[in-house]
Structures are given as structure tokens and as C-alpha cells.
Amino acid sequence: MRVSARNSICVYLNLGFLCSLYHELEVSSFRVRDELRKETLQLAKENLEKEQRILELRNQCTIIRTSELAAAQDRLSDLERQKDEIMRSYSPAALLDKLQASMAKLDEESEELHQKFLEKDIDLATFVQKYKKIRTAYHKQALLHLAGKTSLH
């Protein structure tokens, strides 16, 4: 019986040791779980405290984003209007109109020069030189105008 009593004591001691070890693990586990719960609660409180600031910053970002977007869109609209004006002024029809206006101005200049000559305000040599220059420019523009009109139709 001694062997059996000794075995019983060993089993009892081993069980006691295991029970003690299990109890320590359980207590340690509760302690760790409790610490984790406390840390989680603390982090949650800190996050809740930051929530208002986050909302304020988000609103500021939205305001900045929309105001900058609006300004950029306004600038884009202005630039598109400028581009359209420039494109209109260089359209074939607009260029032909400008050419015709220039021709009319040259024609008027040549008529004024002719009138000065008739009134003897300028001498013949000066008249011929200036008149030839003006009429040559006029006819060059007239040819360009005719070529432009022909190519458009």
C-alpha cells in the first residue's frame, strides 16, 4: 500500500501543482483581459474626445476644397471665354472682315492722297510714290481677300 499511497500522494501533489498552475494562468488571463479592456476603453475615450476636432477639420477641408474648386472653375471659365474670343477673332470670316476693313482704309487713304494732289498740296513725284505704294498694298490685300473667299466656298 505504500506504493499506492505514495502514488496517490504524487498524483495529489501533481494535481495540486497543476491546479495551482491553472489557477495562476486563469488569474493572469483575467488580469491581461482586464488590462486590455481598460486600454481599449481609454483609447475609445481618446477617440471620442478627438471626434469633434476631426469633424471640424473635415468641414474645413470640405470648405477649402469647394472654395478652391469654385475658384478654379471660375478661372477655367474665364480662360475658355478668352480662348473663344481669340478663336473668333482668328476665324476665316473674321480675318476676311479685317482684310476688307484694311482694304477700305487703304482705299480711303489713296482717295485722300489723290485729293491732296488735286488741291496741289503735294507734288507729282511724292504723289506717285505714295499712291503707288498704297494702291499696291490695296491690290495685294484684294487678291488675298478674293483667294480667302474662294477657298471658303
Rosetta silent file (secondary structure, phi, psi, omega in degrees, C-alpha in Angstrom):
SEQUENCE: MRVSARNSICVYLNLGFLCSLYHELEVSSFRVRDELRKETLQLAKENLEKEQRILELRNQCTIIRTSELAAAQDRLSDLERQKDEIMRSYSPAALLDKLQASMAKLDEESEELHQKFLEKDIDLATFVQKYKKIRTAYHKQALLHLAGKTSLH
SCORE:     score description
SCORE:     0.000 S_00000001
   1 L     0.000  -21.081  179.977    0.000    0.000    0.000 S_00000001
   2 H   -61.847  -40.878 -179.679    2.874    2.202    0.447 S_00000001
   3 H   -63.754  -43.245 -178.226    3.437    2.348   -3.272 S_00000001
   4 H   -69.698  -37.617  177.633   -0.131    3.104   -3.854 S_00000001
   5 H   -67.247  -40.109  178.453   -0.197    5.711   -1.081 S_00000001
   6 H   -63.965  -43.396  178.114    2.951    7.211   -2.489 S_00000001
   7 H   -62.137  -39.830  179.391    1.387    7.245   -5.946 S_00000001
   8 H   -64.047  -41.574  179.763   -1.725    8.789   -4.514 S_00000001
   9 H   -65.478  -42.981  179.280    0.327   11.456   -2.809 S_00000001
  10 H   -62.728  -44.081  179.369    2.264   12.100   -6.033 S_00000001
  11 H   -63.396  -42.344 -179.755   -0.913   12.273   -8.015 S_00000001
  12 H   -63.644  -44.308  179.545   -2.390   14.536   -5.381 S_00000001
  13 H   -65.691  -42.576  178.620    0.694   16.755   -5.366 S_00000001
  14 H   -63.731  -41.589  177.836    0.827   16.837   -9.163 S_00000001
  15 H   -64.733  -39.807  178.595   -2.859   17.666   -9.309 S_00000001
  16 H   -63.550  -42.819  178.508   -2.359   20.351   -6.717 S_00000001
  17 H   -63.637  -45.220  179.507    0.523   21.765   -8.680 S_00000001
  18 H   -64.267  -41.051  178.327   -1.486   21.635  -11.898 S_00000001
  19 H   -63.352  -42.361  179.154   -4.481   23.183  -10.193 S_00000001
  20 H   -63.681  -44.066  179.045   -2.277   25.900   -8.786 S_00000001
  21 H   -63.220  -43.841  178.580   -0.703   26.472  -12.174 S_00000001
  22 H   -62.004  -42.201  179.648   -4.128   26.548  -13.843 S_00000001
  23 H   -62.557  -42.697  178.321   -5.369   28.980  -11.220 S_00000001
  24 H   -63.536  -41.568  177.943   -2.369   31.275  -11.814 S_00000001
  25 H   -63.098  -41.607 -179.320   -2.954   31.133  -15.569 S_00000001
  26 H   -65.212  -43.865  178.629   -6.609   31.919  -15.075 S_00000001
  27 H   -63.957  -44.077  179.259   -5.826   34.861  -12.788 S_00000001
  28 H   -62.786  -41.521  178.548   -3.147   36.059  -15.192 S_00000001
  29 H   -62.454  -42.822  177.516   -5.574   35.713  -18.087 S_00000001
  30 H   -63.456  -40.049  179.757   -8.187   37.757  -16.212 S_00000001
  31 H   -63.249  -46.690  179.704   -5.555   40.364  -15.411 S_00000001
  32 H   -63.514  -44.256  179.196   -4.454   40.607  -19.060 S_00000001
  33 H   -61.400  -40.890  179.681   -8.074   40.716  -20.226 S_00000001
  34 H   -66.067  -42.224  177.986   -8.819   43.419  -17.657 S_00000001
  35 H   -63.553  -42.872  178.609   -5.779   45.467  -18.750 S_00000001
  36 H   -63.483  -40.322  178.580   -6.770   45.101  -22.394 S_00000001
  37 H   -63.110  -43.820  179.291  -10.321   46.161  -21.581 S_00000001
  38 H   -63.361  -43.967  179.111   -9.026   49.222  -19.696 S_00000001
  39 H   -63.584  -40.590  178.581   -6.683   50.153  -22.556 S_00000001
  40 H   -63.537  -43.754  177.757   -9.487   49.709  -25.075 S_00000001
  41 H   -62.537  -41.185  179.197  -11.789   51.916  -23.023 S_00000001
  42 H   -63.028  -44.904  178.354   -9.057   54.541  -22.713 S_00000001
  43 H   -63.645  -39.208  178.459   -8.457   54.515  -26.471 S_00000001
  44 H   -63.487  -41.989  177.878  -12.195   54.744  -27.100 S_00000001
  45 H   -62.493  -44.589  179.456  -12.425   57.768  -24.767 S_00000001
  46 H   -62.339  -40.888  178.365   -9.489   59.433  -26.517 S_00000001
  47 H   -64.337  -41.677  178.787  -11.082   58.772  -29.903 S_00000001
  48 H   -64.746  -35.948  177.552  -14.386   60.221  -28.740 S_00000001
  49 H   -66.189  -31.295 -178.880  -12.565   63.295  -27.451 S_00000001
  50 H   -84.348  -12.727 -174.243  -10.955   63.729  -30.883 S_00000001
  51 H   -58.804  -44.629 -179.077  -14.214   63.233  -32.775 S_00000001
  52 H   -62.447  -43.556  179.504  -15.296   66.892  -32.596 S_00000001
  53 H   -64.231  -39.417  178.400  -11.896   68.106  -33.810 S_00000001
  54 H   -63.126  -43.085  178.491  -11.972   65.573  -36.637 S_00000001
  55 H   -63.074  -41.820  178.099  -15.421   66.800  -37.695 S_00000001
  56 H   -61.666  -45.985  179.857  -14.230   70.416  -37.600 S_00000001
  57 H   -64.742  -38.896  178.164  -11.184   69.584  -39.704 S_00000001
  58 H   -62.901  -42.327  177.941  -13.296   67.582  -42.143 S_00000001
  59 H   -64.034  -42.027  177.779  -15.661   70.551  -42.520 S_00000001
  60 H   -61.238  -42.327  178.545  -12.731   72.907  -43.055 S_00000001
  61 H   -61.761  -41.981  179.437  -11.348   70.585  -45.721 S_00000001
  62 H   -63.310  -43.799  179.691  -14.725   70.490  -47.445 S_00000001
  63 H   -63.270  -47.170 -179.949  -14.991   74.274  -47.375 S_00000001
  64 H   -62.117  -45.647 -178.233  -11.463   74.730  -48.678 S_00000001
  65 H   -60.848  -45.215 -177.836  -11.944   72.079  -51.341 S_00000001
  66 H   -71.069  -37.446  179.859  -15.207   73.575  -52.575 S_00000001
  67 H   -69.639  -40.427  177.607  -13.954   77.164  -52.490 S_00000001
  68 H   -66.899  -37.768  178.140  -10.752   76.266  -54.324 S_00000001
  69 H   -64.374  -43.679  179.683  -12.748   74.215  -56.779 S_00000001
  70 H   -62.518  -42.821  179.267  -15.126   77.105  -57.368 S_00000001
  71 H   -63.951  -42.256  179.592  -12.212   79.496  -57.893 S_00000001
  72 H   -65.883  -38.764  178.567  -10.532   77.066  -60.275 S_00000001
  73 H   -67.175  -39.182  176.167  -13.778   76.578  -62.193 S_00000001
  74 H   -61.734  -44.671  179.480  -14.241   80.355  -62.452 S_00000001
  75 H   -62.253  -41.998  178.170  -10.688   80.719  -63.729 S_00000001
  76 H   -62.130  -43.206  178.755  -11.276   77.926  -66.228 S_00000001
  77 H   -61.438  -43.505  177.859  -14.455   79.613  -67.453 S_00000001
  78 H   -60.364  -45.710 -179.489  -12.595   82.914  -67.878 S_00000001
  79 H   -65.176  -37.295  177.894   -9.817   81.219  -69.806 S_00000001
  80 H   -66.711  -38.795  176.389  -12.307   79.388  -72.007 S_00000001
  81 H   -62.773  -44.255  178.588  -14.085   82.684  -72.761 S_00000001
  82 H   -61.045  -43.536  179.194  -10.754   84.288  -73.652 S_00000001
  83 H   -60.869  -44.160 -179.779   -9.873   81.344  -75.867 S_00000001
  84 H   -62.480  -41.014  178.035  -13.248   81.560  -77.617 S_00000001
  85 H   -62.662  -44.349  179.798  -12.784   85.294  -78.230 S_00000001
  86 H   -64.143  -43.973 -179.703   -9.320   84.728  -79.645 S_00000001
  87 H   -63.322  -38.342  177.717  -10.531   81.860  -81.805 S_00000001
  88 H   -64.951  -39.437 -177.221  -13.398   84.004  -83.116 S_00000001
  89 H   -70.987  -18.298  178.293  -11.026   86.838  -83.960 S_00000001
  90 L  -109.872   14.998  176.495   -8.853   84.454  -85.989 S_00000001
  91 L   -70.457  156.483  179.755  -11.659   82.611  -87.719 S_00000001
  92 H   -55.307  -41.985 -179.511  -11.572   82.744  -91.522 S_00000001
  93 H   -64.427  -42.141  179.986  -14.630   85.001  -91.626 S_00000001
  94 H   -65.960  -39.719  178.791  -13.134   87.400  -89.058 S_00000001
  95 H   -65.390  -39.238  176.745   -9.828   87.513  -90.924 S_00000001
  96 H   -64.098  -39.524  177.643  -11.643   88.268  -94.176 S_00000001
  97 H   -62.937  -43.142  178.855  -13.547   91.065  -92.415 S_00000001
  98 H   -64.174  -39.804  178.910  -10.297   92.529  -91.083 S_00000001
  99 H   -64.083  -41.516  179.331   -8.748   92.294  -94.525 S_00000001
 100 H   -66.689  -38.779  177.549  -11.734   94.065  -96.052 S_00000001
 101 H   -64.197  -40.455  178.159  -11.569   96.797  -93.392 S_00000001
 102 H   -64.990  -38.884  177.511   -7.881   97.264  -94.122 S_00000001
 103 H   -63.282  -42.243  179.773   -8.644   97.473  -97.835 S_00000001
 104 H   -62.875  -39.866  179.149  -11.287  100.130  -97.181 S_00000001
 105 H   -65.094  -43.533  178.353   -8.786  102.119  -95.115 S_00000001
 106 H   -63.925  -39.318  178.631   -6.160  101.896  -97.871 S_00000001
 107 H   -63.422  -41.650  178.470   -8.742  102.936 -100.447 S_00000001
 108 H   -64.765  -41.992  178.369   -9.676  105.916  -98.296 S_00000001
 109 H   -61.161  -42.359 -179.280   -6.003  106.853  -97.857 S_00000001
 110 H   -67.019  -35.779  177.030   -5.438  106.732 -101.604 S_00000001
 111 H   -66.092  -41.504  178.018   -8.511  108.924 -102.174 S_00000001
 112 H   -63.570  -41.819  178.646   -7.255  111.455  -99.606 S_00000001
 113 H   -63.416  -41.668  177.981   -3.838  111.445 -101.254 S_00000001
 114 H   -61.881  -42.144  179.133   -5.474  111.961 -104.646 S_00000001
 115 H   -63.219  -41.120  177.805   -7.487  114.857 -103.249 S_00000001
 116 H   -61.918  -39.259  179.377   -4.308  116.459 -101.850 S_00000001
 117 H   -65.369  -43.031  179.995   -2.687  116.134 -105.259 S_00000001
 118 H   -64.299  -32.544  179.054   -5.688  117.739 -106.962 S_00000001
 119 L   -85.527    3.024  178.097   -5.558  120.584 -104.456 S_00000001
 120 L    62.297   33.453  175.662   -1.828  120.873 -105.186 S_00000001
 121 L   -82.337  -20.464  176.859   -0.871  120.178 -101.549 S_00000001
 122 L  -133.890  154.880 -178.809    1.766  117.659 -102.715 S_00000001
 123 L   -82.803  168.124 -174.668    3.956  117.493 -105.794 S_00000001
 124 H   -61.481  -44.886 -176.833    3.640  114.893 -108.549 S_00000001
 125 H   -62.362  -44.215  179.161    6.707  112.808 -107.595 S_00000001
 126 H   -65.836  -43.187  179.310    5.584  112.460 -103.972 S_00000001
 127 H   -58.516  -49.852 -176.961    2.027  111.694 -105.066 S_00000001
 128 H   -61.720  -44.516 -178.647    3.114  108.963 -107.491 S_00000001
 129 H   -61.666  -50.840 -177.271    5.457  107.360 -104.969 S_00000001
 130 H   -70.496  -40.995 -177.884    2.900  107.294 -102.114 S_00000001
 131 H   -63.937  -42.900  179.230   -0.097  106.498 -104.330 S_00000001
 132 H   -61.392  -43.279 -179.726    1.701  103.565 -105.948 S_00000001
 133 H   -62.733  -46.141 -178.460    2.682  102.193 -102.521 S_00000001
 134 H   -65.894  -45.961 -177.084   -0.876  102.482 -101.144 S_00000001
 135 H   -68.872  -33.210  176.647   -2.555  101.020 -104.239 S_00000001
 136 H   -63.992  -45.264  177.947   -0.053   98.137 -104.399 S_00000001
 137 H   -62.127  -41.439  179.455   -0.858   97.265 -100.780 S_00000001
 138 H   -60.146  -47.926 -176.233   -4.578   97.588 -101.542 S_00000001
 139 H   -69.903  -32.632  174.070   -4.410   95.225 -104.518 S_00000001
 140 H   -61.853  -44.838 -179.892   -2.317   92.662 -102.609 S_00000001
 141 H   -68.093  -35.220  178.270   -4.962   92.635  -99.910 S_00000001
 142 H   -64.041  -40.531  177.641   -7.735   92.473 -102.510 S_00000001
 143 H   -65.512  -41.923  177.110   -6.112   89.375 -104.022 S_00000001
 144 H   -61.998  -42.184 -179.845   -5.760   87.794 -100.576 S_00000001
 145 H   -62.635  -45.224  179.467   -9.389   88.612  -99.834 S_00000001
 146 H   -63.442  -43.266  178.905  -10.551   87.082 -103.104 S_00000001
 147 H   -63.752  -40.788  179.147   -8.438   83.956 -102.525 S_00000001
 148 H   -64.695  -44.663  178.774   -9.789   83.633  -98.990 S_00000001
 149 H   -63.596  -39.426 -179.197  -13.392   83.981 -100.085 S_00000001
 150 H   -66.251  -39.977 -178.195  -12.847   81.476 -102.875 S_00000001
 151 H   -72.425  -23.442  178.561  -11.293   78.907 -100.548 S_00000001
 152 H   -78.389  -25.510 -176.613  -14.186   79.198  -98.075 S_00000001
 153 L  -100.047    0.000    0.000  -16.824   78.448 -100.690 S_00000001
